[in-house]
Amino acid sequence: MQLFLTKEELRKAGKVSCEDCQHFEPGSTPSGLGFCALTQNRQARVEETGKTVPDRQGLPPDTNPDHGYAACFPMAPRVCGKFQEKPAAIA
C-alpha cells in the first residue's frame, strides 16, 4: 500500500513542493529552512492604525490563512497559484 503520493501525482492534483519552485530560496541546511522569494519583503496595511507591517514574509503565496505551510517545510505539498517550476539543470 502506497502511503505518499509521488511528485507527478501531486502536480496532477494541483499541489507542488516549495523546493521545486524557482522562487524558493533554500536555507543553510539541505531541504530545511528557506523562504519564498515572492513574499520575502511583502507588506500589509493595518486598517485600524494605518501602518504598513510585514505580512507572512517568506511563506508561500496563496496558502490557506488558517493553516498555511511555512517555506521552512519545502517538501510539504501545497497549492500555489504562483508556482513556477525550476528550470532544468544544465549538464
URRA-V364300 format. One record per residue. N is the residue number from 1. PHI is phi in whole degrees, 0 to 359 (none if undefined). PSI is psi in whole degrees, 0 to 359 (* if undefined). OMEGA is omega in whole degrees, -180 to 180 (* if undefined). Layout:
<<N	PHI	PSI	OMEGA> <N	PHI	PSI	OMEGA>>
This chain:
<<1	none	129	-179> <2	273	123	-178> <3	268	332	-176> <4	240	145	178> <5	281	149	175> <6	284	166	179> <7	299	323	179> <8	295	318	178> <9	295	322	177> <10	296	316	180> <11	298	320	179> <12	296	331	179> <13	275	0	-180> <14	85	12	179> <15	250	149	-178> <16	222	177	174> <17	243	141	180> <18	305	321	-176> <19	296	343	179> <20	269	356	-175> <21	265	142	-179> <22	291	345	179> <23	272	352	-180> <24	283	126	177> <25	255	110	-177> <26	293	153	177> <27	271	200	-175> <28	276	350	179> <29	245	143	-179> <30	300	130	-180> <31	52	31	-180> <32	244	229	-176> <33	298	142	178> <34	190	187	178> <35	207	165	176> <36	270	118	-177> <37	296	335	180> <38	293	333	-176> <39	247	8	-174> <40	304	319	-177> <41	243	26	-177> <42	291	141	180> <43	235	154	176> <44	228	147	180> <45	264	129	178> <46	271	116	-175> <47	300	319	-175> <48	296	322	-176> <49	253	341	-177> <50	78	4	-179> <51	273	154	175> <52	257	128	-176> <53	230	160	175> <54	301	140	-177> <55	232	105	175> <56	50	43	-177> <57	299	133	177> <58	88	348	178> <59	278	151	178> <60	298	143	178> <61	292	157	174> <62	60	36	174> <63	272	166	176> <64	294	123	-176> <65	296	340	-179> <66	277	327	-178> <67	209	51	179> <68	292	154	179> <69	271	136	174> <70	286	150	179> <71	291	351	177> <72	286	358	172> <73	243	70	-170> <74	294	342	-178> <75	266	358	179> <76	288	128	179> <77	295	141	-179> <78	206	165	175> <79	258	129	-179> <80	219	114	-179> <81	293	342	-178> <82	255	14	179> <83	299	131	173> <84	228	120	-176> <85	298	144	176> <86	296	141	177> <87	296	150	179> <88	298	140	180> <89	293	139	178> <90	276	124	-176> <91	274	*	*>>
